[in-house]
């Protein structure tokens, strides 16, 4: 059984790109994309599925430690899987609690803008996390510590924003993708780089979808407020 598990974990795909690709990198990113699709639809299941992908990708990005074909250690990429897991547990609990309180809606969150306080959290948190992670990643010998720190910081903030239901989290993902694609391609993590390209197009779709949901909710609230107003009552009579 152990030998079978080892063979599955070490299974590779050779596409003639210089180094073979681990199937678990493809599978881990597949879980990530599935989580993103479910997140756009505001399904609570987005979080546990994302966690499975995080666990798999953690072993992929520490190529030197786990002796994978991509033998570069991207400590920021690996570290963000840990932060993903922690934040995803928070998001899972938050969305599940919302769904229990609003069973008629069938979703885990309602989109909204972060507002001044939320933007302050993202701004201050972004500066602190980036500076701290840059020095830590450089000390660990991470490949491309500045870019790695940028991706790690943006990923943490975007996941936190998603858990809170803030529309801004989609825009943060775009900033992550702009740096992540060239970094991962240069490091020969091709499935992850390709996933970032696909994800970049997807987050634009997700952003528009959440905005449409928010506008629709506002229209429903406005209609309800009008129906409850004195003028609304008089018309109904």
N, C-alpha and C positions, 0 to 999 in steps of 0.2 A: 504493500500500500504506500509506504514511504517512497519507494523507488518510482512508483507511478506519479505521485504528487511532484516529485523532483523533476521528472521528465516534462510534466505539464508546465511547471514554472519556468523551465529552461527552454521550452519549445521556441524555435526561431523561424523567421521568414526572411529569405534572402531575395531581395528585389534588385540586386546589383547596384546598390547605392553606396557601396564602400564597406559597410558593415551590416551584418544581419540585424533584423529587428526582432525584439522579443514580442511574442504574442501577447504577453501580459501587459505590455505597453499599449497595444491596440485595444485589448479588453478593458483596461483601466480607463482609457479615454472614452471608450464606448459607454461605460457607466457614467462618466462625467457628462457626456452629451445627453444621455437619457435623463439625468438629474436636471440639466438645464431646461430641457423640454417640459418636464413636469413642473419645474419652478415657474416657467412662463404661464403654465396653466394653473398655478397656485395650488398644486397638490402636495399634501403633507409627505407623500411617498418620495418626493424629490430628495429629502434629507437622508433617509437610510440608504437609498441607492447611491447617492453621492459619497457616502461614507465608505461603501464597498470599493468604489473607485479610488478613494484616497489611500486606503490600505494597500491596494495593489501598486499604485504609482509610487508610493513611498520607497518600495524596494527597487523600482526601475530607476529613479533619479539618483540613487546612490550606486552608480554603476561600478565604481572602484571597490566599494565595500562588499557588494554582492557579486562581483566578478561577472558583470554582464557585458555584452558586446560594446555598448556605449560605456566605456570605462572611465568617464568623467564624473566627478562627484559634484552635482548641483545641489549644494546644501540648502539653498534658498527654496528650490523647487521641492526638495524632499521635506524641508521644514514646513512649508505651507500646507502640505498634506496633513501634518499634525494639527496645525492651526485650523485647517478646514474641518477636521474631525471634531475638534473642541467647539468651534462655532456652529457646526452642523447640529450638534447635540442641542445647543441653545435654540437654534432655529426650529428643530424638530419639536421641542417642547412648546415653544411659542406658538407655532402654527397649529399644533394639535390642540392646544388650549383654546385658540380662537375658533377652530372648527367645532369643538364641543359646545362653545357658547353660542355659535351661530350655525346650527345644524342645517337650517333651511337654505343657507348659501352654498354649502357643499365645497367650500374652499378654505385654505388655511390663512389667508391674509387678504386685505383690501389695499390696493396701491395708494400711495400718497407721497407728496414731496417731503423731504427731510425737514424743511424749515430752518430757521436761523440756528436753533440749538443743535439740530442734527448735523448741519453743515459745520458747525464749530467742532463737534465731536469728530467728524471725518477729517477736518483740516488739522487739528492738533494731533489726533491719533496718527494721521499719515506722516507728519514730520517726525514724531517720536519713534514710530516703528521703523521708518526708513533709516534714520540715523543709527539707531541701535542695531538693526539687522545688518547694515552695511559693515560696521566694524566687526560684528560677530562673524559674518560670512567671510570677510577678508582674513580674519584670524584662523578660520577653519580651512582656508585654502580653496574656497569655492571658486568655480570657474566663472569669471565675469561677475564679481561681487556687487557692483553698482546696479547692473541690469537685473541681477538675481534679487537684490534687495527691493528694487522697484516692483518686480512681479510679486514678490512675497507680500509687500505692503499693500499693493492694490488688491490682491486676492483676499487678504484678511478683511479689508474695508468693504469690498464688494459683497463678501459672504455675510458680514454683519449687517450691511444695508439691506440685503435680501431678506434676512431674518426679521428686520424691522418693517419691511414692506415699503422701503423708500425707492422711488423711481430712479434716483441717482445711481443706484448700484449698477445698472446697465451701462451707464456712461463710464464708470470706473473700470468695468471690464474691457471696454474699448481701449482705454489707456494702457491696460495690461497687455492686450493683444498686440498693440503697436510695437512694444518692446519684446514681447515673448516670442513672436514668430521668427525674427532674425536670430535671436539668441539660441533657440532650440534647434533651428535648422543648421546653424553653424556648429552646434555641439553634436549633430547627427542624431538627434531625437526626432526623427522624421514624422512618425505618427502624431506625436504631441504638437509639433509645429503645424502639421496639416489640420489637426483638431482646432488649433487656435485660429486658423484662417476661417474654417467653417463656423466656429463659435463667434468670430467677429461679425460675420453676416447675420448670424442668428440673434446676437444681442440687439442689433438694430431692430429686428422684427419684434423681439421681446419688449423692447422699450416702447415701440409704437403700440403694441398690444396692451401693455399696462396703462399707457396714457388713455387709450380708448375706454378701458374699463373704468378708470377714474372719472372721465368725463360722463360716462353713462351713469355712474353712481351719483354724480352731482346733479344730473338731470332728473333722476328719480327722486332725490332728496328735495329738489326745488319744486317738483310737482306735488310731492307729499305736503310740503310746507304751504303751498298755495291752496290745496284742498282743505287744510286745517284753518286757514285764515278766515276772518269774518266774511270777506267778499266771496271766498270760495264756498262757504256754507250757504250764503244767500243765493248763489247761483244754483247750487244743488237743490235748494228748495223750490 
